[in-house]
């Protein structure tokens, strides 16, 4: 399964491994789901994960990003109309999701992506994503 994870999901998953975002990070690192990304997304992941307030070890951040690059899917994203996107920082995630034909865009900010085509089928919060995966596995 190919997904785009908004930075908030990745950071929340590393901070709190017991919640749904943590389960998603586990699924990524177990290679049970694959992250779609481009250079902009990797740059944002890196910049946010390295913020001192989180206290993540630089080596751990580098290892996670290397894993994403090695086992994820790099997407060459076609540009979308930025005027449709309420938060310009969300545009790379939307573009990769659409261009990469991902199964889901997982985010804690689903309202930011209402402009996407097929919004209701594509954009999903972490808890719902984990629930759907559990239902598929049973």
C-alpha positions in Angstrom: 0.0 0.0 0.0 1.4 3.4 -1.0 0.7 6.4 1.2 1.8 9.9 1.8 2.2 10.8 5.4 1.9 14.5 6.4 4.8 15.6 8.6 2.4 15.9 11.6 1.8 12.1 11.4 5.4 11.2 11.2 6.4 13.5 14.1 3.5 12.4 16.3 4.4 8.7 15.6 8.0 9.2 16.7 6.9 11.2 19.8 4.2 8.8 20.8 4.7 5.3 19.6 1.6 4.0 21.3 -1.0 6.0 19.3 -2.2 5.6 15.7 0.6 7.7 14.2 3.1 5.5 16.1 1.4 2.4 14.6 1.8 4.0 11.2 5.6 4.6 11.8 5.8 0.9 12.8 4.1 -0.2 9.6 6.5 2.0 7.5 9.6 0.7 9.3 8.3 -2.9 9.0 7.8 -2.3 5.2 4.1 -3.1 5.4 3.2 0.2 3.9 5.3 2.3 1.6 5.7 6.1 1.8 5.5 8.2 -1.3 7.7 11.3 -1.2 9.6 13.9 -3.2 12.6 16.1 -2.2 10.3 18.8 -0.7 8.7 16.3 1.6 12.0 14.8 2.7 13.3 18.3 3.3 10.3 19.1 5.5 10.5 15.8 7.4 14.2 16.5 8.0 13.7 20.2 9.1 10.8 19.4 11.5 12.4 16.2 13.0 15.6 18.1 13.7 13.9 20.9 15.7 15.5 21.0 19.1 12.2 21.0 21.0 11.6 17.4 20.0 14.9 16.2 21.3 15.3 13.5 18.6 18.9 12.3 18.2 20.3 13.4 14.8 21.5 9.8 14.0 17.9 8.5 14.6 16.5 11.2 12.3 19.1 10.4 9.6 18.3 6.7 9.9 14.6 7.2 9.5 15.0 9.5 6.5 17.5 7.0 4.9 14.9 4.3 5.4 12.2 6.3 3.8 14.4 7.0 0.8 15.5 3.4 0.5 12.1 1.7 0.9 9.7 4.5 -0.1 8.7 5.6 -3.6 10.1 8.8 -5.0 7.4 10.6 -7.0 7.9 13.3 -9.6 4.9 15.4 -8.8 3.1 17.5 -11.3 2.3 21.0 -10.1 -1.2 21.9 -8.9 -2.8 25.3 -8.7 -1.5 26.7 -5.5 -4.4 29.1 -5.1 -6.7 26.1 -4.4 -4.6 25.0 -1.4 -5.3 26.8 1.9 -1.8 26.2 3.3 1.1 26.4 0.8 3.1 24.0 3.0 0.6 21.3 2.3 0.9 21.5 -1.5 3.8 19.1 -1.9 1.9 16.4 0.0 -1.1 16.9 -2.2 0.9 16.9 -5.4 2.7 13.8 -4.5 -0.5 12.1 -3.5 -2.2 12.9 -6.8 0.8 12.4 -9.1 1.9 9.2 -7.3 -1.7 7.7 -7.4 -1.3 6.8 -3.7 -3.9 4.8 -1.8 -4.1 7.4 1.0 -2.8 10.7 2.2 -2.7 10.4 6.0 -2.8 13.6 7.9 -4.1 15.1 11.2 -5.3 18.1 9.1 -7.8 16.6 6.7 -9.6 19.9 6.2 -6.5 21.3 4.5 -6.9 18.9 1.7 -10.6 19.4 0.7 -9.5 20.9 -2.6 -8.2 17.5 -3.8 -10.0 15.5 -6.4 -11.6 12.4 -4.8 -11.0 14.0 -1.4 -13.3 11.7 0.6 -11.6 8.5 -0.7 -8.0 9.7 -0.4 -7.4 11.9 2.7 -7.7 10.2 6.0 -6.8 10.8 9.6 -4.3 8.4 11.3 -6.8 6.6 13.6 -9.1 5.9 10.7 -6.3 4.7 8.5 -5.1 2.3 11.2 -8.7 1.1 11.7 -9.1 0.5 7.9 -5.9 -1.5 7.8 -7.0 -3.6 10.7 -10.4 -4.3 9.0 -8.6 -5.3 5.8 -6.4 -7.7 7.8 -9.2 -9.5 9.5 
